[in-house]
Amino acid sequence: MKLVTVSQMIAIEKEANARGLSYAEMMQNAGRGLAETAAEVLSKNGWQNVFGLVGPGNNGGDTLIALTRLAEEGFHASAYIFKRKQEDELVAQLRAAGGRATFAAAGVDFDEAALSSADVLLDGLLGTGFKLPLRDDAAAILEQTLLAMELMEEPPFVIAVDCPSGVDCDSGKTALECIPADLTVCMAAVKRGLLKLPAFEFVGELTVVDIGLPLELDSFYGIQSEVADYELVAGLLPDRPLDSHKGTFGTALIAAGSQNYTGAALLAGAAAYRAGAGLVTLAVPEPLHPVLAGRLPEATWVLLPHEAGFISEKAAAVLLNHLQRPTAFLIGPGLGAHPSTAKFVEEAISNVKLPTVIDADGLRHLAKIPDWHKKVPSSAALTPHIGEMSALTGLSREEILQRKDEVALQYAKEWGRVVVLKGAFTVVAAPDGKMTVIPVASPALARAGTGDVLAGLIVGLLSQGVDVYDAAVAGAFIHAQAGLVAAEDLGSTASVLAGDLLDSVPDVMGELE
């Protein structure tokens, strides 16, 4: 799913129109796609009644076209129309198909009767060009809709048309009267503001419908920003042929752990296996082995020299003697801040030439190495959270949060490495300007150890030969979805542990096969 700004979407439609696809045809295509989506929801649930809030803009037109098509298919379709002409041809078509249309009068005489019987509500009142503040007349319609729905024993399933009415599709700000959607049907592309808070809280599930854009449309196909979904990620995963053996899926070498963070190595190693790696080798401080070995019997081990339970500088030589078999390398989870470990990190990242993931304490040590980005393997992914990104860049946390997409892209280009900037709506950015946003913001992932799971998933995919950018996108998506699955299974986002993500990864992987 492409991710665009409002101005980019305007440019896309303008170029499409110039190339022979008229605005009217785009609206017809959008309305048809919306109708198909709504019909699927209605039919799946055995519902018959659909009610639309229809505004003056293009999304109001999309809604009228969808209602007409639904009426033609035998559904009971009604529209409440705001600021459109009485002689509107699209309204006439709805009525001709057997649908009902009521126009908002000056006093906003809301059609509560039609809403009260609705199984599905199409919210097409305001579109992507909306900017706050919300005008009083539109606010009154949205407010009356919300109040009526609160009084209903079973409120309708809400489908937002391109965006929930009252959302600024660039900034993500929302009006107080915004109606929360169960599903948002975006036309051609997802608008950037929908993946920002507070707008995301009103979006529900996201899907995109085709509006018939011509092939080789530069303004559209040249956009390098996208939103990850199951279809995209399924296409990134490696094949698993029937005649496979463990060597088919590579070996992930993971340098991790210290006396203070014993579990980090375990979480990363188990995640690499869950991602499909054929073999996982854990390189850990020697004292950790007796504690960890029984917890992950599938792993092999490289026992590293240590100082008080932290990997020592001498461990680099040991690690470098075990590079014959690995096909990917992860360094960082749970290493701690010991000065001797810092020297180990520098030696390792300067000499290991495998596809690499650098995470957690590995990034904090990295930030102190002069010209570190010249020493990191070219096929590397850096996986910082906001604090680690601040240490790497010198930017404040606030500035990074305010410009998360831009910061990730800027430094991916400057460093020449893939950046996975974690947090709500994790951003994966590549040096060539490509960017993928993970459409998940959940407190289920706000727990110690979840980053170790993410790093392990990415290195597990890298070990199987997946391209570093694709592995980062797929790993981040699987990780986020596993958090949602775990929260649903447990009934609480507060109760999700990093280990619960590991248990939920197979459910997500199963959906991707």
N, C-alpha and C positions, 0 to 999 in steps of 0.2 A: 504494500500500500504506500503510494507516494505521500510525502508530507510537505505541505505548501503553506505559504503565507496567503493572506487574502489578496494582496497585490499580484502575487504569482498566479493565483487562480484567475484573476481578471485578465491577465496577459494570456493565459492559456486559452480562455474562451474567445478572446479577441483574435488570436492567431487562427484558431479553429474556424471561426466565422470567415476570416479572410481566405482560408483554404477551401471553403465551400460547404462547411457544416454550419448551417444557420443557428442562431440562438434558439429559434423555435424548435428546430430538430433536436438540439441538445436538451431542451426542456422535455420534449416528448420521450426521448431516450431515458432521461432521469426519472420521469414519472412512471415509465414502464418498469424500470428496475425497482423503484420504490413499491409499486403495486405487487410485483412478484415477491418481494421480501415480506410485505404485509400479508399477502395471501398465504404464504407459508406459515406465518405465525397463527393466522386465523384458522387455517385448516388443521394444523397440528393439534390445536386445542378444541376443535369442534365449535368454534365461535362464528358468529354471523354479522355482528354489528361493528361498524367502523365509523368514527367521527373525526373530522378534521378541522383544526384551527388554521384558517387560510388568510395569510397576510398579502400585502400588495406586491411583494417582490417575486423573484424567480422561484424561490422555494415554495411560495404560495401557489404558483403555477404548477410546480412539480406535484404538489399535494392534490390539486384539482384533477390533474391528469390521472394520478394514481386512484383517486376516489372514483373517477369515471370508469376506469378499467375494472375496478373491484365491483362496481354496480353491474357492469356488463357480465361479470362472472357469477352474478347471483347474490352477492353480499349486500347487506343493507348499509348504504353509504350516505352520510350526512356531512354537510360543511357549514361552519360558521365563518362568515366572510367579513373581513376587516379591510376597509379602504380600497376596495376594488369596485369598478364600475358595474352598475346593474346590468348593463348590456354586454358584459364580458363573455366572449365566445366560449371560454373554458367552462364558465358557469352554465351556459346554455347546454353544452355537451353533457355535463353531469346530470342535469335535469332530464335531458333526452334519454339518458341511459337508465333512468328510474331513480336517480339519487335525489336527495333533498338539500336545498341551499337556503340558508337564512343569513340576511345581511345585518351587520351591526348598525344600529341606529345611533343618533347623536348621544343618547343617554346610556349606551352600551347595554342593550337589552339582551343579556347573555342567554343562549339556548341551553339551559340546564337539562331540559327534558331529553334532548338528543344525547347529551353527555352521559346522563344517568343510565342510559341503556347501552352505552358503548362497551364493547369488549376490547377494542383497540383505539387509541387516540393518536392521530398523526399531528404532530406539533409542527406546523408550517407557518406560524405567525410572523416570526422575524428571521432574517437570514444572516449570512456570513458578513454582510456589510454593516451590521449593527454596531453602534458605539454608545457607550454609557454617556449620560443617564437615560433611563427608560422613560419614554413619554407617558403622561398620565393615562391616556386612553388605552394604550397597549398594556400598561401596567394593570389597569383595572380588569382587562380580559384575562390575563394570566393569573391574577389574584383570585378572581371568581372561579376560574378553572381549578385552582389548587383547593379552594374552600369546598367546592362541590365534591372533589375527589376525596377529601378528608371525611365527608359524610357518607360516602358510599361503602357498603359492606365489602364489595369487591371492586376496587378502582380499576380502570382499564390499563392494559399494557400500553406503555407510552413509547412511541417511535418518533424520535426527533428527526426532522428532515434537514439534513446537512449539518445542523447543530441545534442544541436546545435553544429555544427562543430566550433572548436576554443574555447570551454569552458573547463576549468580545472574542472573536476567533483569532485574533493575534495575541492579545495580552493574557487571555484566560480569565479575565475578570468577569463577574456575573452580577446581574440584577437580583435584588432580594426576591422578586416574584418568579424567578426562573423555575420551570417545571422539570423535576428530575426525570430523565428518560431511562427506560429499560434497555433500549437499543437506539443507537444513532446511526442513521444511514447517510454516509457522506457521498457526495457526488464527485466522482473521478478521483478524489484524493482527500486525505485527512487534513484538516486545517490545524495549524500549529497550536493555536490556543486551546484546543481540546485536550492536549497533553500537557496542560499546566493546571495548577491548582489556583482557585477553587473549581474551575470549569470541569475538570475531570470527574469530580464528584457527581456531576449531573449527566454524564455522558452514557453510563451503562456500558453495554457491549458496543464495539465498533465494527462496522462493516462498510465496504465501498461498493458502489454500483457503477457500471460502465455507462458513460454518456456518449459513446461512439466517436471518441477523438480519433482523428486521422493518424495513420502511422507516420513516423518520422516528423512528428510535431516537436520542434526544437524546444519550445517553451515548457513542454511537459516531459518529454523523454530525456531532456538534458538535466532535469532535476536529480540530484544525487542523494537527496534525503528521503528516507522511507521509514515506515513503521513495521516492526516485526510482527508476524502472525504465524499461525501453524503452517499455512501453505508455504510461506517463504522458507521457514526453518526446515520443514520436511525435505525441501529440495537441496539443502546444504549438507545433510547427513550422508556419511559414506554408505555404500552398499555393503551388505553382509551376505556374501555368497555361501551356498550350502557346503562347498568344499573348503571352507575357511579353516585355519588353525590359529593358534594364538599369535604367531608371527605375522599373520595377515593384518592384525589390528595394532601392531606396534607396541613399543614399550615407553611408558612415561616414567622419567626419573624425577623425583621430587626431593629437593633439599629443604627441609622444614623442621620446626620444633626446637624446643629448649626446655629447661627444667620448669620454667614458669608457664609454658604454653604447650604442654604435652599433646593435647588433643588436636591441635591444628594439623599436625602431620597426618593423623588418623583420618580426619574429615576430608582433607585434600586427596589422600590416597584412595579412600573409598569412593569419592566422587569421580575420580578418574576411571575407576573400574565401572561405575554406573554409566558413564558416558560411552563405554564400549572398548576401552583400551584392552589390549591382549594381555599385557603384563604391566604391573606397577612396581617400581623399585623405590623404596623410601630410604633416603640418605639422612640419617638423624644422629644426634649426639649419642654416643654409645650407651650412656645410662638409661636412655629412653627405651631401648630395645626390649628389655624384659617386660616393661609395662605395656608396650604396644603390640608385640608379636602375637599374643593370643587374641587380640581384638581384630586383627586383619590377617588371618592365616593365608590369604591368597597372595600377599605381597612377598617380594624378596627385599633384602636389606643390604645397605651399605652403612657400616658403623663408623662414625666420624670421630676423630680426636676432639676433645672438648676442654673448656676451662670452666669449672664450676657448673657444668651442665649446659653450657652454651657452646655452639660450634666454634672451634678455634681456627686461627689463620692456617695452621698446619693441615687442616682438613681439605684445603683446596687441592693439594697434590693427590690425596686419596680419591676425591671425587673425580678428578680428571683421568684417573686410571680406570674408570668405570663408564666410559663413553662409547664403548664399541657397540653395544646393543641398543641403547635408547634412541628413540626417534623424536622425542620432545622432552623439554626440560621446564620444570617449575621451581622457582626459588622464592622464598620469602615468608610463607605462613608460619607464624609463631617463632621466628628466629630470635626475637628479643633485641636489645640495644647494646649488647656487649661490644667493646671496641675491637676485640679479636675477631668477632663475627663480621664486623664491618670490612675487615681486610679480606676475609674469606669471600664475601659477596663481590668485592672488586675483582679478585682473582677469577672467580667463577664466571662472572658476566663478561670478562675480557677474553676468556679462553674457550668457553662453550659456544659452539657455532650452530647448535640445534635450534629449531623453532622453540621459542622460549616464552614463558609467562613470568612476569615479575610482579609480585604482590606484597601487600602488607609491610612487614618490617624490611623486606628486601627493597621496597621503594624508599623507605626512610634512610636506609644506608646509601642507596643510590643517589639521593639528593645531595649528599655530602662529597661525592666524587667529582672532581673537576672534569668538565667535558664528558660527562657520563653518557650522553646520548650518542657520542661517537664510538663508544666501547660496547654498547648493547648490541646483540645480534640483530641483523637487519630484519629478520622474520620474528619480531618480538611483539608481544602485547603487554602493555602496562595497565594494571587494574586498580587505580587509586580510588578511594573514597574521597570526600570533599577535603578532609583534613590532610590526607596524603598528597592530594593535588596542590594544596596550599604550600606544603613543604617543597614540592618539586618546582613550583612556579614562582613562589614569593607573593602570589596574589592572596588577598584576604578570602576567607570562607564566604563572606557576604557577596563579594564580587563574582566569585565562581558560581554561586547559587543563582545570582541574577542573570548571568550570561552563560549558563551551563553548556548549551549547544555550541556557542561561539568559542568558548574556552577550549572545549574538547577538540574542535576542528583546528583551532589556531595552533595548539601544541602538538597535535598529531602531525601537522604539516611541518612545524619547526623542528621537531625531534625525528621526523621520518619514521615513526613507529605507530602502530595501532594503539589507541587510547580507549580504555573502557572506564568511563567516568561514572562511578556507581552512585546509587541512591534512588530516590523516586524518579522514575522515567530514566533509567540508566541509558547513557549515550555511548555508542560505539562509533568512533571516528577513525578514518584512515588518512594517511598522508596525501592521497590524491583528491581529498575533499568529499569523499563518500561518507555518509552518516546514517546510522540506523538507531532509532529510539525504541526502547522496550516499553510498551504501553501498560506498565504496572507501577502503581504506587501503593504499597501495603506495609503496615507496621509489622506484619508477619515476618518480614525480612530484616527488621531492626533488632538483630540479636547477635551476640558474639558468636563467631564461628561460621556465619552464613557466607562471609567473604571467602573463607577457606574452601567451602563447597564450590563456590563459583570458580575459583582458580583451578580447582581440581577438574571440574567439568571441562573447562577450556583446554587444559593440557591433555586430558583424555581424548578430546576430539583432535587436537593437534597431532597426537601420537599416531592417529590413524590416517594421517596425510591430508587432513582438511586444511585448506588455506587459513592463514592466521586471522584474517578479518572475518571470514565465514565462521571459524571456530569461536571467535569472540561473540559474534551475534548469536549463534546457536546456543552457546553455553549460557549467555546472559538471559536468553529467552526461556530456556529450560529451567534455569535457576529461579526466575521470577514466577513462572507458572507452578513450579513445585511448591513455592511458598503459598500460593493461593490454594492449591490442592490440600496442603497440610492444614491450613487454617480452616478450610471447610470440613475436613475430616475430624479435626479436634473440636470444632465449634467455637474457636476463639483465636484471634491473631496473637493475643498475649501469651498463649501457651505453646506457641511453635518454637521448638528448639532447632538448632542447626542439623541435628541428627534426624529430625522429622523431615527436613528437606530431602535428605538422602533416601528416606523411605518412600517419598513421594515422586522422586525422579522416574522410577519405572512407569508410573501412571502417565506421566507426561510423554515419556519416550514411546509408550504404547500408542498414544494419540498421533504421534508423528510417523509411525510406520505405515 
